[in-house]
Amino acid sequence: MKIPQLLLLAALAGCHAGSDPAARAEARLRHEVETAGGFRQVRAAEALGPFAEFPADSESPQVRIGQYRVRIAAGRREYEEVLRRRALDGSAPEQCHALESAAKLAIRFSPEERRQLWDIVNGPDSPAAGYALWLLAANGDAGAARRVTAGLENGGPPALTCAYASAFLPELPEAREMALRRLLEREPADSQLAAFTLWALACHGKAGTDVVRRRLRALPDGTAEKVLRFHLAALGEAGTAEDLAELAGYLDSPEPEIANAAAGAILRITGRAGR
C-alpha cells in the first residue's frame, strides 16, 4: 500500500488539533478491536494496552497466536503453554508466529526446550531460525544475544529480524547499538530495515526526538505502509506532547493500519505524561 503525499501534509498541518488526540486514539483502537480482523485487530489491541478479550477467536491459527499473545500480556498466563507447544512444533503452520510471540513476551523455556530451540536456529527454516534465536536471547542465552548483534551486520532477512528483535530485548549492549546506528546510516531512509532500526533505537531511548521527527517528515511520497507505520511508532517512543497534533493528523488516514499506528503512538506519549 502507498501513502499519498496529501496525508503527510494534513498530518503536518495538525488536523483536529483542537480535539483530544488521546480520546480519539483510544476510541479508534477500541472500534478496531471490535470490528477489524486478522493481525490488524491484534495490533490495535496491543496498541490499546492490556486487553484480554476479543469478540471471537480468529479462524486463522496464526492470528489466534497473536490473540493469545495479547491475552498473556494482559495476565492470562494459561495461554503460555499453547505458545510453548506451537513454538516447538515444526509441523504447525503457526510455528513462526508462536516463536515470535513467545520472544516478545520473554516466555521462559526449560533447558531441554532451549536445546530444541537451538536445533531450530541451526535448521533449514530461516524465518523460524531467526525467531528462535531471538527467543533464546530473550531467555538470557548470551551466545544467542551475540548472534542477534552479528545478524545486524549481515543485511537481508537476518538483519530485519535482528533489528526488530532489538526493540523488544530488554538490554541494548553498546555493540548492538553501534550496529544499529551503522545500519541506519547506510540503509535507504524509506526502507523497512531503516524503519525497524530507527524504532529499535527509539524503544531504548537512543534516537533523539528531533531525529525521529526529521526522518518521519522526510519520507518521500509513495512510502510503503509498514515503513511509515514504524516511523510513527518510533515517534510514539521518542516524541512529546508537541507531537500530538501532528500524529492526530494521521488518524484520518484512509489506511487503517496507519491510523492505528498513529493512535498507538499518541497513547504511548500521553501514557508517559500520566494522562
C-alpha positions in Angstrom: 0.0 0.0 0.0 1.2 3.5 -0.7 0.6 6.6 1.4 -0.5 9.8 -0.6 1.5 12.9 0.0 -1.7 14.7 0.8 -2.0 12.7 4.0 1.5 13.7 5.1 0.7 17.3 4.6 -2.5 17.0 6.5 -0.6 15.4 9.4 1.9 18.3 9.4 -1.0 20.7 9.5 -2.2 19.1 12.7 -5.7 18.2 11.7 -8.2 18.2 14.5 -5.6 19.9 16.7 -8.4 21.3 18.9 -9.8 17.9 19.8 -8.3 15.5 22.4 -5.9 13.3 20.4 -5.7 10.6 23.1 -9.5 10.3 23.3 -9.7 10.0 19.5 -6.9 7.4 19.5 -8.4 5.2 22.2 -11.9 5.3 20.6 -10.4 4.4 17.2 -8.4 1.4 18.6 -11.4 0.1 20.6 -13.5 0.2 17.4 -10.8 -1.6 15.5 -10.7 -4.4 18.2 -14.4 -4.8 17.9 -14.8 -4.7 14.1 -11.5 -5.5 12.4 -10.0 -8.9 11.8 -6.6 -10.5 11.3 -3.4 -9.0 12.5 -4.8 -5.6 12.2 -7.1 -6.4 15.1 -4.2 -7.8 17.1 -2.0 -4.8 16.5 -4.9 -2.5 17.5 -5.4 -4.4 20.8 -1.6 -4.2 21.5 -1.6 -0.5 20.9 -4.6 -0.1 23.2 -2.9 -1.7 26.1 -3.8 -4.6 28.4 -6.7 -6.2 26.6 -7.7 -9.8 27.4 -10.7 -10.5 25.2 -11.7 -10.3 21.6 -15.2 -10.6 20.1 -14.2 -14.0 18.8 -11.2 -16.2 18.3 -9.8 -15.9 14.7 -10.2 -18.8 12.3 -6.6 -18.4 11.3 -4.2 -20.3 13.6 -1.5 -17.6 13.0 -3.9 -14.8 14.1 -5.1 -16.8 17.1 -1.4 -16.9 18.3 -1.4 -13.1 18.1 -4.7 -13.0 20.2 -3.1 -15.3 22.7 -0.1 -13.0 22.9 -2.4 -10.1 23.8 -4.2 -12.1 26.4 -0.9 -13.3 28.0 0.3 -9.7 28.2 -3.0 -8.8 30.0 -2.3 -11.5 32.6 -3.9 -14.6 31.0 -1.0 -16.9 31.7 -2.9 -20.1 30.8 -2.1 -19.4 27.1 1.7 -19.6 27.7 1.7 -23.4 27.3 -0.1 -23.1 24.0 2.6 -20.8 22.7 5.3 -23.0 24.0 3.9 -26.1 22.3 3.4 -24.4 19.0 6.8 -22.8 19.1 8.5 -26.2 19.2 6.2 -27.9 16.7 7.8 -27.8 13.3 4.7 -29.1 11.7 2.5 -26.3 13.0 1.7 -23.7 10.4 1.8 -21.1 13.1 5.2 -22.0 14.5 6.9 -18.8 13.4 4.2 -16.7 14.9 4.4 -18.7 18.2 8.2 -18.3 18.3 7.8 -14.5 17.7 5.1 -14.2 20.3 7.0 -16.1 22.9 10.0 -14.0 22.2 8.1 -10.7 22.5 6.7 -11.9 25.9 10.1 -13.4 27.0 8.3 -16.6 28.0 10.8 -18.9 29.8 11.7 -22.2 28.3 13.3 -25.1 30.1 16.9 -26.2 29.3 15.6 -29.1 27.2 13.3 -26.7 25.3 16.1 -24.3 24.7 18.1 -27.2 23.2 15.2 -27.7 20.8 15.3 -24.0 20.0 19.0 -24.2 19.1 18.0 -27.1 16.7 15.6 -24.7 15.0 18.3 -22.0 14.9 20.6 -24.4 13.1 17.9 -25.9 10.9 16.8 -25.2 7.3 13.8 -22.9 8.1 15.3 -19.4 8.0 12.3 -17.4 9.3 11.8 -19.8 12.2 15.6 -19.8 12.9 15.6 -16.0 13.3 12.7 -16.0 15.7 14.1 -18.9 17.7 17.4 -17.0 18.0 15.5 -14.0 19.4 13.6 -16.2 21.8 16.9 -17.7 23.1 18.3 -14.2 23.6 15.1 -13.3 25.4 15.7 -16.3 27.7 19.1 -15.0 28.6 21.3 -17.0 26.3 24.5 -14.9 25.9 25.5 -16.7 22.7 22.2 -16.0 21.1 22.4 -12.4 22.1 25.8 -12.1 20.4 24.4 -13.7 17.3 21.5 -11.2 17.2 24.1 -8.4 17.2 26.1 -10.1 14.5 23.0 -10.6 12.4 22.6 -6.8 12.1 25.9 -6.7 10.2 24.8 -9.2 7.6 21.9 -7.3 5.9 19.0 -9.1 4.3 16.3 -11.0 6.2 18.5 -11.9 9.2 19.1 -8.2 9.8 15.4 -7.4 9.6 14.6 -9.9 12.3 17.5 -8.9 14.4 16.6 -5.2 14.2 13.0 -6.0 15.1 14.1 -8.2 18.0 16.4 -5.4 19.3 13.4 -3.3 20.1 12.0 -6.0 22.4 15.1 -7.3 24.1 15.4 -5.6 27.5 19.0 -4.5 27.1 20.8 -2.8 24.2 24.6 -3.5 24.5 26.9 -0.9 23.1 28.0 -3.3 20.3 24.3 -3.8 19.2 23.6 0.0 19.4 26.6 0.7 17.2 25.5 -1.9 14.7 22.0 -0.4 14.6 23.5 3.1 14.1 25.6 1.8 11.2 22.5 0.2 9.6 20.6 3.5 10.0 23.4 5.4 8.2 23.8 3.1 5.3 20.2 1.9 4.6 17.8 3.9 2.4 15.7 6.2 4.6 12.4 4.7 3.3 13.5 1.0 3.6 11.8 -1.4 6.0 15.2 -2.2 7.7 15.8 1.5 8.4 12.3 1.8 9.9 12.9 -1.2 12.2 16.3 0.2 13.1 15.0 3.7 14.0 12.2 2.2 16.0 14.5 -0.2 17.9 16.8 2.7 18.9 13.8 4.8 19.9 12.5 2.0 22.1 15.7 2.1 24.1 15.8 5.9 24.3 18.7 6.1 21.8 17.0 8.0 19.0 16.6 11.7 19.6 13.2 13.3 19.2 14.4 15.7 16.6 16.0 12.9 14.6 12.8 10.8 14.6 10.7 13.9 13.6 13.0 14.8 10.8 13.1 11.2 9.4 9.3 10.9 9.5 8.8 14.2 7.8 11.4 13.4 5.1 9.8 10.2 4.0 9.0 10.5 0.2 5.7 10.3 -1.5 4.9 6.6 -2.1 6.5 5.4 1.1 5.3 1.9 2.0 2.7 1.5 4.7 4.9 -0.6 7.0 7.7 1.9 6.8 5.5 4.8 7.7 3.9 2.7 10.5 7.2 2.1 12.2 8.3 5.7 11.9 5.1 6.6 13.7 5.8 4.0 16.3 9.3 5.5 16.7 7.8 8.9 17.3 5.5 7.4 19.9 8.6 6.2 21.7 10.7 9.4 21.3 8.0 12.1 20.9 6.5 14.6 23.3 3.2 16.4 23.7 4.4 18.7 21.0 4.0 15.8 18.5 0.3 15.0 19.3 -1.2 17.4 16.8 0.9 16.0 14.0 0.1 12.4 15.0 -3.6 13.3 15.2 -3.5 14.2 11.5 -2.7 10.6 10.7 -5.8 9.4 12.5 -7.7 10.5 9.3 -5.6 8.2 7.1 -7.6 6.1 4.6 -5.2 3.3 5.5 -6.4 1.7 8.8 -3.0 0.4 9.8 -1.5 3.9 9.5 -4.4 5.4 11.6 -3.9 2.7 14.2 -0.2 3.2 14.4 -0.7 6.9 14.9 -3.3 6.1 17.6 -0.8 3.8 19.4 1.9 6.5 19.2 -0.5 9.1 20.7 -1.3 6.7 23.6 2.4 6.0 24.2 3.1 9.7 24.6 0.1 10.5 26.7 0.7 7.4 28.8 4.2 8.7 29.7 2.8 12.0 30.6 0.5 10.3 33.1 -2.7 11.2 31.4 
